[in-house]
Amino acid sequence: MRNRKNNIVKIEKRLKLLKEKLSFYEGKLLKNISISQPDLTESVSTKINHQEAIMLSAAIDDLTDKIEELESNL
């Protein structure tokens, strides 16, 4: 019983940390999207912003999957 309670506490702490990271990355992605302006001629900075947006989206998807998995274990 005590071991189960400790596991639940660990999972809840991990969930809190993952949700904080998720919130951070979602904010960063929104900021990235709002900054990038479509342009007829793609500049290097536009390509970097696009690549960063792809990486942030992948991180968000990964965190979301981990959160869903942990929540299903509670």
C-alpha positions in Angstrom: 0.0 0.0 0.0 2.7 2.4 1.0 4.8 1.6 -2.1 1.7 2.2 -4.3 1.3 5.6 -2.6 4.9 6.5 -3.2 4.6 5.5 -6.9 1.5 7.7 -7.3 3.4 10.7 -5.7 6.3 10.1 -8.1 3.9 10.0 -11.1 2.2 13.1 -10.0 5.5 15.0 -9.6 6.6 13.8 -13.0 3.2 14.9 -14.5 3.6 18.3 -13.0 7.1 18.7 -14.5 6.0 17.4 -17.9 3.0 19.8 -17.9 5.2 22.7 -17.1 7.6 21.8 -19.9 4.6 21.4 -22.3 3.3 24.8 -21.3 6.8 26.3 -21.9 7.1 24.7 -25.4 3.6 25.6 -26.4 4.3 29.3 -25.5 7.6 29.2 -27.3 5.8 27.7 -30.4 3.1 30.4 -30.3 5.7 33.1 -30.1 7.6 31.6 -33.0 4.5 31.4 -35.1 3.5 35.0 -34.3 7.0 36.3 -35.2 7.4 34.5 -38.5 6.0 36.4 -41.4 5.4 34.7 -44.7 7.6 36.1 -47.4 7.9 35.4 -51.1 11.6 35.0 -50.8 12.5 32.8 -47.9 15.3 34.1 -45.9 17.7 32.1 -43.7 15.9 33.3 -40.5 12.6 32.1 -41.9 14.0 28.7 -42.5 15.4 28.6 -39.0 12.1 29.7 -37.5 10.3 27.0 -39.6 12.8 24.3 -38.4 12.5 25.5 -34.8 8.7 25.3 -35.1 9.0 21.7 -36.4 11.2 20.8 -33.5 8.9 22.4 -31.0 5.9 20.6 -32.4 7.7 17.3 -32.1 8.7 18.1 -28.5 5.0 19.0 -27.7 3.8 15.8 -29.3 6.3 13.8 -27.3 5.4 15.5 -24.0 1.7 15.0 -24.7 2.2 11.3 -25.3 4.2 10.9 -22.1 1.6 12.9 -20.1 -1.2 10.7 -21.4 0.7 7.5 -20.6 1.4 8.6 -17.1 -2.2 9.8 -16.5 -3.4 6.4 -17.6 -1.2 4.8 -14.9 -2.9 6.7 -12.1 
